[in-house]
């Protein structure tokens, strides 16, 4: 099933109010490619301003807490994100799982809370280099997805991002055959979880995606888009990836 391509920028811990013009430049640059869904997930401090000032693309968050409110210092709930103008959020990014010790169960709860609040969700999974080299990548990532998959009846607002940890910000990219094999394995688990609707859940690839490799990656079967890190910080680097998605 050919799904509409989805290209999402993850700005991570980058961006100040002075970068709002660049966000608008990205939105303007994406306009000639209406067949591609484009979004930016920004630092929490920019969500409100970007949602009010930038036109043309959805603005999202990079994380969310699973509770709606309470004694969770420094955290942000799904309802707060919606109130700030966010329409989507990333959950389970490897930099959260590793750096903040998030478990599969916590990621699942975050995804469920965000979906219940009306946010779209990009749920990240991926393996370390050690697991890849040991030959256990497929089994490990499938198990990670099984444990993180939100228990919901409607998965239409869910997307999965496969991000091999060893390829994030390193310049290394998984081979097309490795990407295809993993995305096929993830599709299998999505169908097991959601039935035929699992074929409609988009699976993105993330890990040092740039203008030079995007076309090859996006041409792989079951690669329905890209979650882009550093190359999403400027229109000059990000818009060519959107263009590659439109041509794939």
DAWO-V523484 format. One record per residue. N is the residue number from 1. RES is the residue in one letter. SS is DSSP state (H for helix, E for strand, L for the rest). NEAR is the number of other C-alpha atoms within 8 Angstrom. D_LAST is the distance of its C-alpha to the last C-alpha in Angstrom with 1 decimal. Layout:
BEGIN
n res ss near d_last
N RES SS NEAR D_LAST
N RES SS NEAR D_LAST
END
This chain:
BEGIN
n res ss near d_last
1 X L 4 14.1
2 X L 3 10.6
3 X L 7 11.2
4 X L 8 10.4
5 X L 11 8.6
6 X E 13 11.6
7 X E 16 12.3
8 X E 11 16.0
9 X E 14 18.3
10 X E 13 21.4
11 X L 14 24.1
12 X L 9 26.6
13 X L 5 30.1
14 X L 7 29.1
15 X L 10 29.8
16 X L 7 32.9
17 X H 7 33.8
18 X H 6 33.4
19 X H 8 29.6
20 X H 11 29.2
21 X H 7 28.5
22 X H 10 25.6
23 X H 12 24.2
24 X H 10 24.6
25 X H 9 23.0
26 X H 12 19.8
27 X H 12 20.1
28 X H 8 20.7
29 X H 9 17.8
30 X H 12 15.4
31 X L 8 17.0
32 X L 5 15.1
33 X L 9 11.9
34 X L 7 13.6
35 X L 7 10.8
36 X L 12 10.3
37 X E 9 13.4
38 X E 11 14.9
39 X E 11 18.2
40 X E 12 20.6
41 X E 16 23.2
42 X L 15 26.2
43 X L 13 29.7
44 X H 7 32.1
45 X H 5 34.2
46 X H 11 31.4
47 X H 15 30.2
48 X H 10 32.9
49 X H 9 32.8
50 X H 11 29.1
51 X H 13 29.0
52 X H 8 31.8
53 X H 7 30.9
54 X L 12 27.1
55 X L 8 25.5
56 X L 7 21.9
57 X L 9 20.5
58 X E 11 22.0
59 X E 15 24.2
60 X E 14 24.7
61 X E 15 27.0
62 X L 13 26.7
63 X L 8 29.3
64 X L 15 31.8
65 X E 11 35.2
66 X L 13 35.8
67 X L 7 39.1
68 X L 9 39.3
69 X L 6 42.2
70 X L 5 45.1
71 X L 4 46.3
72 X L 6 43.0
73 X L 4 43.6
74 X L 4 40.6
75 X L 7 38.2
76 X L 8 36.3
77 X E 12 36.0
78 X H 14 33.3
79 X H 8 35.6
80 X H 8 36.1
81 X H 13 32.4
82 X H 12 32.2
83 X H 7 35.3
84 X H 9 33.8
85 X L 11 30.8
86 X L 16 28.1
87 X L 12 25.9
88 X E 13 24.3
89 X E 16 25.2
90 X E 15 24.2
91 X E 14 26.6
92 X L 13 27.3
93 X L 10 25.6
94 X H 12 27.1
95 X H 7 29.0
96 X H 10 30.7
97 X H 11 31.3
98 X H 8 32.8
99 X H 7 34.3
100 X L 7 35.6
101 X L 7 36.2
102 X L 10 34.4
103 X L 7 34.7
104 X H 10 32.4
105 X H 8 34.8
106 X H 10 34.8
107 X H 12 31.0
108 X H 13 31.2
109 X H 10 33.9
110 X H 12 32.0
111 X H 14 29.0
112 X H 12 31.4
113 X H 13 33.3
114 X H 15 30.2
115 X H 12 29.0
116 X H 7 32.5
117 X L 9 32.7
118 X L 8 29.7
119 X L 14 27.2
120 X E 11 23.7
121 X E 14 23.5
122 X E 12 21.1
123 X E 13 23.0
124 X E 13 22.6
125 X E 15 23.6
126 X L 10 23.8
127 X L 13 26.3
128 X L 9 28.4
129 X H 9 28.6
130 X H 6 31.9
131 X H 11 30.5
132 X H 10 27.6
133 X H 7 30.2
134 X L 7 32.6
135 X L 6 30.1
136 X L 9 30.1
137 X H 10 26.6
138 X H 8 25.4
139 X H 7 28.7
140 X H 10 29.1
141 X H 12 25.8
142 X H 11 26.2
143 X H 8 29.7
144 X H 10 28.6
145 X H 11 26.3
146 X H 9 29.0
147 X H 9 31.5
148 X H 11 29.3
149 X L 9 27.8
150 X L 8 29.4
151 X L 6 31.9
152 X L 6 30.8
153 X L 5 30.6
154 X L 5 27.6
155 X L 10 24.5
156 X L 7 22.3
157 X L 9 22.6
158 X E 12 21.8
159 X E 11 18.7
160 X E 12 19.1
161 X E 14 18.1
162 X E 13 18.6
163 X L 14 20.0
164 X L 14 22.0
165 X H 11 25.0
166 X H 9 25.4
167 X H 13 22.1
168 X L 12 22.7
169 X L 9 23.8
170 X L 7 24.8
171 X L 8 22.2
172 X L 10 21.7
173 X L 8 18.4
174 X L 9 18.4
175 X L 6 17.3
176 X H 9 14.1
177 X H 6 16.8
178 X H 8 18.6
179 X H 12 15.7
180 X H 12 14.9
181 X H 8 18.7
182 X H 10 19.2
183 X H 13 16.6
184 X H 10 18.0
185 X H 10 21.4
186 X H 11 20.7
187 X H 12 19.4
188 X H 8 22.7
189 X H 11 24.7
190 X H 12 23.1
191 X H 12 24.0
192 X H 8 27.4
193 X H 9 27.9
194 X H 10 26.6
195 X H 9 26.7
196 X H 7 24.1
197 X H 10 23.1
198 X H 13 21.7
199 X H 11 18.8
200 X H 9 17.9
201 X L 12 18.1
202 X E 13 14.9
203 X E 14 14.8
204 X E 15 13.6
205 X E 14 14.0
206 X E 14 16.5
207 X L 17 18.4
208 X L 15 18.4
209 X L 13 14.7
210 X L 11 14.6
211 X L 11 13.1
212 X L 5 13.8
213 X L 8 12.2
214 X H 12 9.3
215 X H 13 6.6
216 X H 8 8.6
217 X H 11 9.3
218 X H 13 6.2
219 X L 8 5.6
220 X L 10 9.1
221 X L 7 10.6
222 X L 9 11.9
223 X L 15 10.1
224 X L 13 9.7
225 X E 13 9.7
226 X E 14 12.1
227 X E 14 15.8
228 X E 15 16.6
229 X L 15 20.2
230 X H 9 21.7
231 X H 12 18.7
232 X H 12 18.9
233 X L 11 22.4
234 X L 10 21.8
235 X H 12 19.6
236 X H 6 19.5
237 X H 12 17.7
238 X H 15 15.8
239 X H 11 14.3
240 X H 9 12.2
241 X H 13 10.5
242 X H 13 10.0
243 X H 10 8.8
244 X H 12 6.1
245 X H 15 5.2
246 X H 10 5.7
247 X H 6 3.8
248 X L 7 0.0
END
